[in-house]
């Protein structure tokens, strides 16, 4: 027998002080009745007065319990108890990782499909199909979907379904396989419960490549039906009307882009470009292309070419796909790059309106606010990003940096601890995640674990000798550790060898406060064009 619901209810009674109020009420009521019994006779009140008092005391008991549940007494007076209400809580005080769905709501992880093709060269296609299904399921009301970044780490591994369920905290897993030969597809998919490995649904599709969009929709609809939830989504007409060969190149681009490195960003750009050669009106490919230029500018190379191309391609994406959240995110990043912050705000807010669960919209909106110098607003946006993607460590660790900038040491440490938990969880699933190593080093340093922190940072730099964001973070790390020369060496390395620096972020990054007075830092700033 499952006792968890009773335990949870009992905990809520105690947390809301209902039990304490009930005991206090009984004690006070009993005292009142004792006093009434002695004094009412002396005051020569009628016999029914004592009976009335007893009735009032008894009737007041359930009322007191209800009020205790709904309200709490504070030094500022009586106020409504907001426990459990999503009222935009403090970014760190609340559990930023807790999803706002009931724990008994259906939940699912979508694994990348296995590549069963003859040459084993269709991994990008298998990942792409799974990602499109995942994106459709994210739009299902009352369904919790594990994010791509965590679920896809189990792809290609002989992981036990029960283990996946425990690590990702999901009740079901969608897995499958793809055999692609020319323009012919054989796709199998099955929905499995993690508690006992029982198959809820399975199906095989033997179709042509031109039917891929229809297959993806059928699988998503079937899963929603099997889980007894309703799939409500806007039909993606732009995607369904795309040329299948252009879509194939688009999936290749997505696969490269998801790896987040300088080299794979270049490959992704080439694939999105090939998709547009086949279908120049493919709005999602234009948005993908805009992403590659924008992120190249932000992280690797602050050239005018990247800036201008990000603006051009994002404008084209908006023209062709105005209802695509990714197009507005790309436009927001592009406008941020040229310090057009009002236009950037409008782009990110429109993306959030179209897709409130879009992590990139919240995350890059937060980064834009850091560029602008509005750190308090950035904190709120990073907090929402952390809720949208409960395993994300980046948005939480950046909160720690912002609290440091604002002088709030308590919340700086709280967010560092939360970020460390998430970074370690990611590294447990994927020890090669260099971003987790690189950013996790900061949380270790803020907690006083200097030796382990330096080891993490050293490993991340060795793994990515030409990644400018890794070396910029190293500069911040060494500045915080009091090693000025190492910090400045990293900054100059970013500027001259690795790829570039973003001046606006540099000016508002409090992690570099320890080196701002150094002559070499002044020379660095002077090297930027006016």
Long-range contacts (C-beta under 8 A, 24 or more apart in sequence): 12-83, 15-83, 16-68, 16-69, 16-72, 16-81, 16-83, 17-68, 17-72, 18-65, 18-68, 18-69, 21-64, 21-65, 21-67, 21-68, 22-61, 22-64, 22-65, 22-68, 25-60, 25-61, 25-64, 25-65, 26-61, 29-57, 29-58, 29-60, 29-61, 32-57, 33-57, 88-380, 90-411, 91-379, 91-380, 91-382, 91-383, 91-386, 91-399, 91-411, 91-415, 92-383, 92-399, 92-403, 92-411, 92-414, 92-415, 92-418, 93-411, 93-414, 96-383, 96-386, 96-387, 96-396, 96-418, 97-386, 97-387, 97-390, 97-391, 97-396, 97-418, 97-422, 98-387, 98-390, 99-144, 99-387, 99-390, 100-387, 101-142, 101-144, 102-142, 105-142, 105-143, 105-144, 106-142, 106-143, 106-144, 106-171, 106-172, 106-227, 106-228, 106-229, 107-143, 107-144, 107-145, 107-146, 107-169, 107-170, 107-171, 107-172, 108-137, 108-143, 108-144, 108-145, 108-146, 108-170, 108-171, 108-172, 108-173, 108-174, 108-191, 108-223, 108-227, 109-145, 109-146, 109-150, 109-151, 109-154, 109-164, 109-165, 109-168, 109-170, 109-172, 109-173, 109-174, 110-134, 110-137, 110-145, 110-146, 110-148, 110-151, 110-173, 110-174, 111-151, 111-152, 111-154, 111-155, 111-164, 111-173, 111-174, 111-175, 111-176, 112-152, 112-155, 112-156, 113-175, 113-176, 113-177, 113-178, 113-187, 113-189, 114-156, 114-175, 114-176, 114-177, 114-178, 115-177, 115-178, 116-177, 116-178, 116-179, 116-186, 117-178, 117-179, 117-180, 117-181, 118-181, 122-178, 122-180, 123-255, 124-251, 124-252, 124-254, 124-255, 124-256, 125-178, 125-180, 125-248, 125-251, 125-252, 126-177, 126-178, 127-152, 127-155, 127-251, 127-254, 127-255, 127-258, 128-250, 128-251, 128-252, 128-254, 128-255, 129-178, 129-187, 129-212, 129-215, 129-216, 129-251, 130-174, 130-176, 131-254, 132-216, 133-174, 133-216, 133-219, 133-220, 133-223, 136-216, 136-217, 136-220, 136-231, 136-233, 137-220, 137-223, 137-224, 137-231, 138-357, 139-231, 139-232, 139-233, 139-357, 140-224, 140-229, 140-230, 140-231, 140-232, 141-229, 141-230, 141-232, 142-229, 143-224, 143-227, 143-229, 144-170, 146-170, 147-359, 147-389, 147-390, 147-391, 147-392, 148-258, 149-389, 149-391, 149-392, 149-426, 150-391, 150-426, 150-429, 152-258, 153-429, 153-430, 154-429, 161-192, 161-194, 161-197, 162-194, 162-195, 162-197, 164-194, 165-194, 165-195, 166-194, 167-429, 170-194, 171-195, 172-200, 172-227, 174-219, 174-223, 180-209, 183-208, 183-209, 183-210, 183-244, 184-208, 184-209, 185-209, 185-211, 185-212, 185-215, 187-215, 189-219, 191-222, 191-223, 191-226, 191-227, 200-226, 200-227, 201-226, 209-244, 209-245, 209-248, 210-244, 212-244, 212-247, 213-239, 213-240, 213-242, 213-247, 214-240, 234-323, 238-282, 238-283, 238-284, 238-320, 238-321, 238-324, 239-284, 242-279, 242-282, 242-284, 243-278, 243-279, 243-282, 245-278, 246-275, 246-276, 246-278, 246-279, 246-282, 246-285, 247-275, 247-282, 249-274, 249-275, 249-278, 249-285, 250-275, 250-282, 250-284, 250-285, 250-288, 253-285, 253-288, 254-288, 257-288, 257-291, 257-292, 260-435, 261-464, 261-467, 262-296, 262-299, 262-300, 262-466, 262-467, 262-468, 262-499, 265-292, 265-295, 265-296, 265-300, 266-292, 268-292, 269-293, 281-320, 282-320, 283-317, 283-320, 283-321, 283-324, 283-327, 284-317, 284-321, 284-324, 284-326, 286-313, 286-314, 286-316, 286-317, 286-320, 286-321, 286-327, 287-313, 287-314, 287-317, 287-321, 287-324, 287-326, 287-327, 287-329, 287-330, 288-326, 289-313, 289-317, 290-314, 290-316, 290-317, 290-327, 290-330, 290-331, 290-333, 290-334, 291-326, 291-329, 291-330, 291-333, 293-334, 294-330, 294-333, 294-334, 294-337, 295-333, 297-337, 298-333, 298-337, 298-367, 298-502, 299-467, 299-468, 299-469, 299-499, 300-467, 300-468, 300-469, 300-498, 300-499, 300-500, 301-468, 301-499, 301-500, 302-500, 302-501, 302-502, 302-503, 303-500, 307-334, 307-337, 307-338, 310-334, 310-337, 311-335, 311-337, 311-338, 323-354, 324-354, 325-351, 325-352, 325-354, 325-355, 325-358, 325-361, 326-351, 326-358, 326-360, 328-354, 328-361, 329-358, 329-360, 329-361, 329-364, 332-361, 332-364, 332-365, 332-368, 333-364, 333-368, 336-364, 336-367, 336-368, 336-371, 336-372, 339-371, 339-504, 341-368, 341-371, 341-372, 344-368, 356-388, 357-388, 358-388, 359-385, 359-388, 359-389, 359-392, 362-388, 362-395, 363-392, 363-394, 363-395, 366-395, 366-398, 367-505, 370-398, 370-402, 370-505, 370-508, 371-502, 371-504, 371-505, 371-508, 372-504, 373-507, 373-508, 375-402, 375-405, 375-406, 375-508, 376-406, 378-402, 379-403, 391-422, 391-425, 391-426, 392-422, 393-419, 393-422, 393-423, 393-426, 393-436, 393-439, 393-440, 394-435, 394-439, 396-422, 397-423, 397-439, 397-440, 397-442, 397-443, 400-442, 400-443, 400-446, 401-442, 401-509, 401-510, 401-511, 404-446, 404-510, 404-511, 405-508, 405-509, 405-510, 412-446, 413-446, 413-447, 416-442, 416-443, 416-446, 416-447, 417-443, 417-447, 419-443, 420-444, 420-447, 432-463, 434-460, 434-463, 434-464, 434-467, 434-470, 437-463, 438-464, 438-469, 438-470, 438-473, 438-474, 439-473, 441-473, 441-477, 442-473, 442-476, 442-477, 442-480, 442-511, 445-477, 445-480, 445-481, 446-480, 450-481, 453-477, 453-481, 454-481, 466-498, 466-499, 467-498, 468-494, 468-498, 468-499, 468-500, 468-501, 471-498, 472-501, 475-512, 476-509, 476-511, 476-512, 477-511, 479-511, 479-512, 479-513, 479-514, 479-515, 480-511, 480-514, 482-514, 484-514, 484-515, 484-518, 487-512, 487-514, 487-515, 488-515, 488-518, 488-520, 488-521, 488-524, 491-515, 491-521, 491-524, 492-520, 492-524, 495-524, 495-527, 501-528, 503-528
